[in-house]
Amino acid sequence: MKLKKNKTVKLNGLGKEELRKHLEEMFPPTKPLISRHDATLNSIVAWGTLANKDSEKIGIAKRIIIAGKTFYERNSTIDWLVDRAE
């Protein structure tokens, strides 16, 4: 599911806690940092959208830039995705 600009994921009967569990499986604790270009993350939201949200100061809360590449903290990424689901 890719998110388009100003779009949210439709839960279609899936509760936010169930969504959180699925996302926690998709992004395991052994991967504490997630690249903005991560294929799994980009299957949900495009990397360009993530960059735009960061520049608008409404992106994923905990991010780090290493050698010009942006990474997000796992739990902040999951929280951000769950918050945008309806």
N, CA, C and O atoms as a DFTB+ gen file, in Angstrom:
344 C
 N C O
     1  1       0.829      -1.184       0.000
     2  2       0.000       0.000       0.000
     3  2       0.870       1.241       0.000
     4  3       1.562       1.501       0.984
     5  1       0.854       1.992      -1.045
     6  2       1.592       3.251      -1.065
     7  2       0.656       4.377      -0.719
     8  3      -0.491       4.410      -1.164
     9  1       1.150       5.295       0.073
    10  2       0.367       6.482       0.419
    11  2       0.633       7.567      -0.600
    12  3       1.788       7.831      -0.933
    13  1      -0.383       8.181      -1.088
    14  2      -0.251       9.344      -1.950
    15  2      -0.249      10.569      -1.043
    16  3      -0.601      10.475       0.132
    17  1       0.143      11.701      -1.579
    18  2       0.185      12.920      -0.791
    19  2      -1.182      13.182      -0.161
    20  3      -2.210      13.125      -0.836
    21  1      -1.178      13.467       1.140
    22  2      -2.386      13.761       1.919
    23  2      -3.360      12.592       1.996
    24  3      -4.552      12.797       2.223
    25  1      -2.872      11.382       1.814
    26  2      -3.727      10.199       1.918
    27  2      -3.328       9.432       3.182
    28  3      -2.217       9.583       3.690
    29  1      -4.250       8.609       3.677
    30  2      -3.961       7.777       4.830
    31  2      -4.306       6.337       4.501
    32  3      -5.059       6.069       3.565
    33  1      -3.759       5.418       5.267
    34  2      -4.065       4.002       5.106
    35  2      -5.463       3.756       5.642
    36  3      -5.801       4.228       6.728
    37  1      -6.277       3.027       4.898
    38  2      -7.614       2.651       5.359
    39  2      -7.488       1.328       6.111
    40  3      -6.931       0.366       5.582
    41  1      -7.990       1.273       7.311
    42  2      -7.858       0.076       8.128
    43  2      -8.826      -1.038       7.722
    44  3      -8.514      -2.214       7.906
    45  1      -9.992      -0.690       7.175
    46  2     -10.976      -1.685       6.738
    47  2     -11.188      -2.794       7.773
    48  3     -11.036      -3.975       7.460
    49  1     -11.535      -2.418       8.985
    50  2     -11.833      -3.377      10.039
    51  2     -10.638      -3.780      10.889
    52  3     -10.813      -4.395      11.941
    53  1      -9.450      -3.452      10.462
    54  2      -8.244      -3.760      11.219
    55  2      -8.049      -2.664      12.255
    56  3      -7.994      -1.484      11.909
    57  1      -7.945      -3.046      13.519
    58  2      -7.747      -2.049      14.570
    59  2      -6.318      -1.536      14.590
    60  3      -5.411      -2.156      14.036
    61  1      -6.133      -0.397      15.235
    62  2      -4.793       0.195      15.295
    63  2      -3.800      -0.692      16.034
    64  3      -2.618      -0.725      15.691
    65  1      -4.276      -1.413      17.050
    66  2      -3.368      -2.310      17.776
    67  2      -2.941      -3.484      16.898
    68  3      -1.794      -3.925      16.959
    69  1      -3.867      -3.987      16.083
    70  2      -3.516      -5.056      15.142
    71  2      -2.540      -4.529      14.093
    72  3      -1.581      -5.209      13.729
    73  1      -2.788      -3.328      13.618
    74  2      -1.879      -2.710      12.663
    75  2      -0.494      -2.582      13.279
    76  3       0.506      -2.899      12.635
    77  1      -0.429      -2.119      14.523
    78  2       0.856      -1.972      15.208
    79  2       1.593      -3.311      15.259
    80  3       2.800      -3.359      15.022
    81  1       0.880      -4.396      15.566
    82  2       1.507      -5.723      15.626
    83  2       2.077      -6.120      14.267
    84  3       3.182      -6.656      14.186
    85  1       1.318      -5.855      13.193
    86  2       1.801      -6.165      11.851
    87  2       3.051      -5.353      11.520
    88  3       4.019      -5.882      10.973
    89  1       3.020      -4.075      11.854
    90  2       4.173      -3.217      11.585
    91  2       5.392      -3.642      12.399
    92  3       6.520      -3.577      11.910
    93  1       5.170      -4.074      13.630
    94  2       6.283      -4.553      14.463
    95  2       6.908      -5.804      13.867
    96  3       8.108      -6.030      14.021
    97  1       6.106      -6.622      13.188
    98  2       6.649      -7.799      12.498
    99  2       7.398      -7.381      11.231
   100  3       8.427      -7.963      10.886
   101  1       6.873      -6.375      10.549
   102  2       7.506      -5.892       9.324
   103  2       8.845      -5.218       9.607
   104  3       9.776      -5.298       8.805
   105  1       8.928      -4.554      10.755
   106  2      10.145      -3.853      11.163
   107  2      10.620      -4.447      12.488
   108  3      10.326      -3.892      13.546
   109  1      11.345      -5.561      12.451
   110  2      11.748      -6.258      13.683
   111  2      12.703      -5.432      14.545
   112  3      13.396      -4.546      14.046
   113  1      12.729      -5.735      15.855
   114  2      13.612      -5.011      16.779
   115  2      15.088      -5.130      16.417
   116  3      15.896      -4.307      16.847
   117  1      15.449      -6.141      15.633
   118  2      16.849      -6.294      15.220
   119  2      17.246      -5.229      14.197
   120  3      18.411      -5.125      13.814
   121  1      16.266      -4.444      13.762
   122  2      16.509      -3.354      12.809
   123  2      16.071      -2.040      13.460
   124  3      14.998      -1.527      13.143
   125  1      16.900      -1.481      14.378
   126  2      16.494      -0.293      15.125
   127  2      16.423       0.987      14.293
   128  3      15.727       1.929      14.671
   129  1      17.139       1.031      13.161
   130  2      17.084       2.182      12.272
   131  2      16.557       1.734      10.912
   132  3      16.951       0.690      10.393
   133  1      15.660       2.539      10.343
   134  2      15.040       2.213       9.060
   135  2      15.388       3.321       8.079
   136  3      15.146       4.498       8.348
   137  1      15.949       2.945       6.958
   138  2      16.312       3.902       5.932
   139  2      15.069       4.508       5.286
   140  3      14.049       3.835       5.136
   141  1      15.160       5.769       4.907
   142  2      14.064       6.411       4.178
   143  2      13.792       5.641       2.881
   144  3      12.671       5.678       2.374
   145  1      14.784       4.956       2.343
   146  2      14.646       4.211       1.085
   147  2      14.416       2.717       1.311
   148  3      14.541       1.929       0.375
   149  1      14.084       2.321       2.530
   150  2      13.814       0.917       2.854
   151  2      12.627       0.417       2.012
   152  3      11.582       1.066       1.960
   153  1      12.796      -0.727       1.363
   154  2      11.752      -1.260       0.479
   155  2      10.448      -1.529       1.226
   156  3       9.367      -1.282       0.691
   157  1      10.539      -2.026       2.445
   158  2       9.337      -2.309       3.227
   159  2       8.612      -1.015       3.575
   160  3       7.394      -0.922       3.416
   161  1       9.348      -0.023       4.048
   162  2       8.744       1.266       4.372
   163  2       8.148       1.904       3.122
   164  3       7.048       2.456       3.163
   165  1       8.881       1.827       2.008
   166  2       8.403       2.435       0.768
   167  2       7.230       1.701       0.148
   168  3       6.564       2.242      -0.735
   169  1       6.962       0.478       0.591
   170  2       5.757      -0.212       0.122
   171  2       4.512       0.371       0.794
   172  3       3.391       0.140       0.343
   173  1       4.716       1.124       1.866
   174  2       3.615       1.759       2.587
   175  2       3.536       3.243       2.242
   176  3       2.455       3.769       1.978
   177  1       4.672       3.905       2.245
   178  2       4.721       5.346       1.963
   179  2       5.990       5.629       1.143
   180  3       7.075       5.155       1.479
   181  1       5.839       6.387       0.092
   182  2       6.953       6.684      -0.812
   183  2       8.037       7.495      -0.107
   184  3       7.747       8.317       0.762
   185  1       9.279       7.253      -0.493
   186  2      10.382       7.965       0.152
   187  2      10.273       9.468      -0.081
   188  3      10.656      10.249       0.790
   189  1       9.764       9.886      -1.224
   190  2       9.594      11.310      -1.498
   191  2       8.594      11.960      -0.556
   192  3       8.773      13.099      -0.124
   193  1       7.543      11.219      -0.246
   194  2       6.554      11.713       0.720
   195  2       7.207      11.874       2.090
   196  3       6.964      12.863       2.781
   197  1       8.026      10.917       2.480
   198  2       8.740      11.013       3.762
   199  2       9.627      12.252       3.781
   200  3       9.664      12.977       4.775
   201  1      10.337      12.495       2.689
   202  2      11.208      13.671       2.606
   203  2      10.384      14.960       2.701
   204  3      10.767      15.902       3.395
   205  1       9.251      14.987       1.996
   206  2       8.391      16.175       2.056
   207  2       7.863      16.407       3.463
   208  3       7.858      17.540       3.945
   209  1       7.421      15.348       4.125
   210  2       6.897      15.486       5.492
   211  2       7.986      15.980       6.433
   212  3       7.724      16.796       7.316
   213  1       9.218      15.483       6.247
   214  2      10.332      15.956       7.077
   215  2      10.556      17.449       6.867
   216  3      10.761      18.188       7.830
   217  1      10.519      17.892       5.617
   218  2      10.760      19.311       5.349
   219  2       9.629      20.188       5.871
   220  3       9.836      21.365       6.167
   221  1       8.426      19.611       5.984
   222  2       7.281      20.338       6.540
   223  2       7.226      20.247       8.066
   224  3       6.319      20.790       8.696
   225  1       8.200      19.557       8.649
   226  2       8.292      19.356      10.107
   227  2       7.135      18.521      10.663
   228  3       6.772      18.665      11.831
   229  1       6.555      17.647       9.828
   230  2       5.485      16.755      10.286
   231  2       5.820      15.297       9.968
   232  3       4.937      14.444       9.877
   233  1       7.117      15.036       9.801
   234  2       7.569      13.683       9.480
   235  2       7.778      12.851      10.734
   236  3       7.362      13.226      11.830
   237  1       8.424      11.728      10.548
   238  2       8.723      10.810      11.645
   239  2       9.626      11.532      12.649
   240  3      10.629      12.143      12.281
   241  1       9.241      11.444      13.922
   242  2       9.869      12.265      14.974
   243  2      11.368      12.058      15.119
   244  3      12.121      13.032      15.124
   245  1      11.811      10.846      15.234
   246  2      13.226      10.595      15.520
   247  2      13.926      10.144      14.243
   248  3      13.762       9.011      13.788
   249  1      14.716      11.066      13.674
   250  2      15.461      10.735      12.470
   251  2      16.906      11.142      12.647
   252  3      17.243      12.013      13.450
   253  1      17.747      10.484      11.873
   254  2      19.176      10.766      11.924
   255  2      19.698      10.763      10.492
   256  3      19.250       9.976       9.658
   257  1      20.631      11.633      10.223
   258  2      21.244      11.685       8.903
   259  2      22.686      11.219       9.061
   260  3      23.459      11.785       9.835
   261  1      23.029      10.178       8.313
   262  2      24.377       9.614       8.335
   263  2      24.889       9.628       6.897
   264  3      24.297       9.015       6.009
   265  1      25.982      10.326       6.684
   266  2      26.583      10.413       5.354
   267  2      25.567      10.813       4.288
   268  3      25.575      10.281       3.178
   269  1      24.694      11.755       4.639
   270  2      23.710      12.257       3.696
   271  2      22.491      11.371       3.499
   272  3      21.627      11.688       2.682
   273  1      22.406      10.282       4.223
   274  2      21.260       9.381       4.120
   275  2      20.423       9.484       5.393
   276  3      20.962       9.552       6.497
   277  1      19.091       9.495       5.225
   278  2      18.182       9.666       6.350
   279  2      17.678       8.323       6.844
   280  3      17.263       7.469       6.060
   281  1      17.723       8.149       8.167
   282  2      17.222       6.953       8.827
   283  2      16.244       7.380       9.917
   284  3      16.345       8.473      10.475
   285  1      15.295       6.488      10.204
   286  2      14.300       6.750      11.236
   287  2      14.392       5.679      12.310
   288  3      14.677       4.516      12.022
   289  1      14.152       6.075      13.530
   290  2      14.131       5.137      14.653
   291  2      12.888       4.254      14.502
   292  3      11.808       4.749      14.176
   293  1      13.040       2.970      14.735
   294  2      11.989       1.974      14.504
   295  2      10.665       2.318      15.182
   296  3       9.632       2.368      14.515
   297  1      10.676       2.554      16.486
   298  2       9.432       2.802      17.214
   299  2       8.745       4.087      16.757
   300  3       7.518       4.145      16.686
   301  1       9.529       5.109      16.450
   302  2       8.952       6.362      15.947
   303  2       8.301       6.150      14.584
   304  3       7.268       6.746      14.280
   305  1       8.910       5.301      13.773
   306  2       8.356       4.991      12.458
   307  2       7.010       4.290      12.596
   308  3       6.041       4.642      11.923
   309  1       6.964       3.300      13.470
   310  2       5.714       2.562      13.697
   311  2       4.642       3.496      14.246
   312  3       3.503       3.474      13.780
   313  1       4.997       4.314      15.232
   314  2       4.037       5.270      15.804
   315  2       3.486       6.205      14.729
   316  3       2.281       6.448      14.674
   317  1       4.356       6.722      13.885
   318  2       3.962       7.661      12.840
   319  2       2.987       7.007      11.863
   320  3       1.987       7.611      11.475
   321  1       3.284       5.777      11.470
   322  2       2.395       5.063      10.544
   323  2       1.045       4.767      11.176
   324  3       0.012       4.939      10.528
   325  1       1.032       4.324      12.429
   326  2      -0.222       4.016      13.116
   327  2      -1.049       5.283      13.284
   328  3      -2.265       5.254      13.098
   329  1      -0.414       6.381      13.631
   330  2      -1.125       7.652      13.817
   331  2      -1.823       8.120      12.534
   332  3      -2.842       8.808      12.603
   333  1      -1.291       7.760      11.387
   334  2      -1.864       8.192      10.126
   335  2      -2.911       7.234       9.562
   336  3      -3.550       7.539       8.556
   337  1      -3.086       6.098      10.192
   338  2      -4.110       5.137       9.757
   339  2      -5.469       5.566      10.262
   340  3      -5.587       6.136      11.347
   341  1      -6.511       5.288       9.464
   342  2      -7.867       5.633       9.905
   343  2      -8.766       4.418       9.806
   344  3      -9.951       4.499      10.132
